[in-house]
Amino acid sequence: MNTYLNSLGIICNLGAGKHAVAEALFAGDDSGIRPKTGWIPGHTPPLGSVRAELPLIPDALRGHRDNRNNRLLLAAALEIEPDIRAAIERYGHARIGVVLGTSTTGIEEATHGIGVYRRDGAWPADYRYAHQELGAPAAFLAEWLELSGPCYSISTACTSGARALLSAQRLLRMGVCDAVLCGGVDTLCRLAINGFHALEAVDLQRCDPFSKHRRGINIGEAAALFLMTRETSAVQLLGGGASSDAYHMSSPDPQGNGAQKAMRDALHRAGLDASQIDYINLHGTATEHNDSMESLAVTATFGSDVACSSTKSLTGHTLAAAGALEAAFCWLSLTDEQAERRLPPHVWDGEADPALLPLHLIQAGSHLPAGGRRYLMSNSFAFGGNNASLILGDPA
C-alpha cells in the first residue's frame, strides 16, 4: 500500500514556510548559524535559532500548552492548516493520527521554573510540569485540532523525526488511520546544549561536516510537519529502515554496520537498488565518530559516486527534529519550482579528512537528473547507535 507526503509545513533558522526555507537551503545560506550568548557559560556557541515571529497559542490552550516548542509546531501546522482541515472534513476527527518526534519539548521553560524554585523555594505561577512531557507536542496538536485518532510522540534522540514518519506509514498501512500528521519539533534549550558541551561534542565555531578540521556539532531548532495519506501526491514515501547498534551509550558502531542495515532495509522496502538513489542527505554531524562511521557505511552501500550533502552546517543539528527536517529538504527538492530540481549543497571548508572514505559532496547549483523518477534518501543516526533511513521519490 502506497503512502504519500501530501503537504509540508516547516520552520527553522533558514526561514518560515516552504518558499523561504527552500531559497535559503538551495543557495547554501549559512547566515542563520550565529554566535549566541547566555547558552554556555563563558562561551558564545553558534546556534541555529529561529528568528521569525512565532504564533500565539490559542486562548483555550494557552494556560497549559504555551511554550516555544509548541509555538514552533503551531507555525508549521498553520502553513498547512487548510489541507489539515480538509482532511478532517473528509475522514473525520477519529481517523486522523498525530505522531511526532521530540526530545526537548518544553524543557527550557521547565528549567527556568526549577531555577526559580531553587532560588525562592516556590514554583513560579507559569510553571507547568506537563511542558517537559515527551508526549506534550502531539497532545497539543491533537487538542487544537480536536483529533481523537492515535496520538503519541517518539523520542529516540536524533532519529525521532524519521521514526515518526515510519510509524505514521505503518498506521496508514494497517488501516488504523486515513491520515497522519507526522514530523518532528525541537527547541533550543540549555539542558541539551550544555549536555553536548560536557561531552565535548559542541563546536564553538561553525561546524564542518567531513572536514579534517571538524570538532563537533552546532545545535539548532526546527519544526517540520507532514500530512501523510494514501492519496497520490507529488512525493511518495517509498520505504524506510531502522536498526540499533547496541554498541555504546553515545558513540556509533565504528564499522557502521547498523547504519548500513538501515539503508539497505530502506532500499529493500522501496524495491530499489543502491544505484537508483540520486541523492543522500547525510546525517553529517561534524563529530569525529559520526562522520567516520557514515562515510564508511555510505561507501559500503553505495560506492563513492552518489551525490551527498550534510545540511547541518546550514541549520545546526536540530536533534529530534532533524530526521523530519532533512526529509523535508528532500521533499523540497522533489517539489522544487525550478525546472532543474535543486539539491541542498554541502557547505564546508572544502578540506577533506584523508582518514575518511571519500564521498561525492555536492556544491550549490547541483540538481537532480532530468527525466525519469527520482529517488532521495535521508539518513539519521542517533545516540546508542539508533539508525533510521528514509527514501522519498516521485510517485509512479
C-alpha positions, 0 to 999 in steps of 0.5 A: 500500500502506497503512502504519500507526503501530501503537504509540508509545513516547516520552520527553522533558522533558514526561514518560515514556510516552504518558499523561504526555507527552500531559497535559503537551503538551495543557495547554501545560506549559512547566515542563520548559524550565529554566535549566541550568548547566555547558552554556555557559560563563558562561551558564545556557541553558534546556534541555529535559532529561529528568528521569525515571529512565532504564533500565539497559542490559542486562548483555550490552550494557552494556560497549559500548552504555551511554550516555544516548542509548541509555538514552533509546531503551531507555525508549521501546522498553520502553513498547512492548516487548510489541507489539515482541515480538509482532511478532517472534513473528509475522514473525520476527527477519529481517523486522523493520527498525530505522531511526532518526534521530540526530545526537548519539548518544553524543557527550557521553560521547565528549567527556568521554573526549577531555577526559580524554585531553587532560588525562592523555594516556590514554583513560579505561577507559569510553571507547568510540569506537563511542558517537559512531557515527551508526549506534550507536542502531539497532545497539543496538536491533537487538542487544537485540532480536536483529533481523537485518532492515535496520538503519541510522540517518539523520542529516540534522540536524533532519529525521532523525526524519521521514526515518526514518519515510519510509524505514521506509514505503518498506521496508514498501512494497517488501516488504523488511520486515513491520515497522519500528521507526522514530523518532528519539533525541537527547541533550543534549550540549555539542558541539551546544549550544555549536555553536548558541551560536557561531552565535548561534542559542541563546536564553538565555531561553525561546524564542518561536516567531513572536514579534517578540521571538524570538532563537533556539532552546532545545535539548532531548532526546527519544526517540520510537519507532514500530512501523510495519506494514501492519496497520490501526491507529488512525493511518495514515501517509498520505504524506510529502515531502522536498526540499533547498534547496541554498541555504546551509550553515545558513540556509533558502531565504528564499522557502521554496520547498523547504519548500513542495515538501515539503508539497505532495509530502506532500499529493500522496502522501496524495491530499489537498488543502491544505484537508483538513489540520486541523492543522500542527505547525510546525517553529517554531524561534524563529530569525529565518530559520526562522520567516520562511521557514515562515510564508511557505511555510505561507501559500503552501500553505495560506492563513492559516486552518489551525490551527498550533502550534510545540511547541518552546517546550514541549520545546526543539528536540530536533534529530534527534529532533524530526521523530519527536517532533512526529509523535508529538504528532500521533499523540497527538492522533489517539489522544487519550482525550478525546472532543474530540481535543486539539491541542498549543497554541502557547505564546508571548508572544502578540506577533506579528512584523508582518514575518511572514505571519500564521498561525492559532496555536492556544491550549490547549483547541483540538481537532480537528473532530468527525466525519469523518477527520482529517488532521495534518501535521508539518513539519521543516526542517533545516540546508542547507535539508533539508525533510521533511513528514509527514501522519498521519490516521485510517485509512479 
